[in-house]
Amino acid sequence: MQNEDVFEFLGGTFHQDIESPEHAFEEFLRETNRVYLNDAVLFVNEFINSALTKEEKNSFIEESADGIYFPALGLEPIDWLQGITLQIETELSN
């Protein structure tokens, strides 16, 4: 199930015990194999393009990535997740 994969990715990377979202993401990129990075892009994009409403997606992301305080980022969770996906794609193209 795609939502389960997204939940595991967000919850495993951006949990409450992270130093910062940026540090957690850098660590994720450093320690994760390219196959999983590619899979993550696929299942996150499926989630982003799913039939859920924007509000449902934002709520799901906030609940899953409970180590991130989105108002401090000045981004809606869905916009933040799209940015994360673009950064993973950039990493894969290097």
C-alpha positions in Angstrom: 0.0 0.0 0.0 1.5 3.3 -1.1 0.4 5.3 2.0 2.1 2.7 4.3 5.4 3.2 2.3 5.1 7.0 2.6 4.3 6.7 6.3 7.4 4.5 6.9 9.6 6.8 4.9 8.4 10.0 6.6 8.2 8.5 10.1 11.5 6.7 9.8 13.3 9.8 8.6 11.6 12.8 10.1 10.7 11.5 13.6 10.6 13.4 16.9 14.2 12.6 17.8 15.8 14.3 14.8 18.3 17.1 15.2 16.7 19.1 12.4 14.8 18.2 9.2 17.8 19.2 7.1 20.2 17.1 9.1 17.8 14.1 9.0 17.4 14.4 5.2 21.2 14.7 4.6 21.7 11.6 6.7 18.9 9.8 4.8 20.6 10.6 1.5 24.0 9.5 2.8 22.9 6.2 4.3 20.2 5.1 1.8 20.9 3.0 -1.3 19.9 4.2 -4.7 17.3 1.5 -5.2 15.3 2.7 -2.2 15.8 6.3 -3.2 14.3 5.5 -6.6 11.4 3.6 -4.9 10.8 6.5 -2.6 10.4 8.9 -5.5 7.9 6.6 -7.1 5.7 5.9 -4.0 5.9 9.6 -2.9 4.8 10.8 -6.3 2.0 8.2 -6.3 0.9 9.6 -3.0 1.2 13.2 -4.2 -0.9 12.4 -7.3 -3.5 10.3 -5.5 -7.2 11.1 -5.2 -6.8 12.3 -1.6 -7.7 15.9 -1.0 -4.9 18.4 -0.4 -6.1 18.6 3.3 -6.0 14.8 3.7 -2.5 14.7 2.2 -1.3 17.6 4.4 -2.7 15.9 7.5 -1.2 12.5 6.6 2.3 14.1 6.1 2.1 16.1 9.4 1.1 12.9 11.3 3.8 10.8 9.6 6.7 13.4 9.9 6.0 14.3 13.5 9.5 15.7 13.9 8.8 18.6 11.6 7.0 21.7 12.7 5.6 22.9 9.3 4.6 26.4 10.3 8.2 27.1 11.1 9.2 26.1 7.6 6.6 28.4 6.0 5.5 25.6 3.7 2.4 23.4 3.5 3.4 19.8 4.1 2.5 18.7 0.5 4.8 21.5 -0.9 7.6 20.4 1.5 7.2 16.8 0.4 7.3 17.8 -3.3 10.6 19.6 -2.6 12.0 16.6 -0.8 11.1 14.4 -3.8 12.9 16.9 -6.2 16.0 16.8 -4.0 16.0 13.0 -4.1 15.7 13.1 -7.9 18.6 15.5 -8.0 20.7 13.2 -5.9 19.8 10.2 -8.1 20.9 12.2 -11.2 24.4 12.8 -9.8 
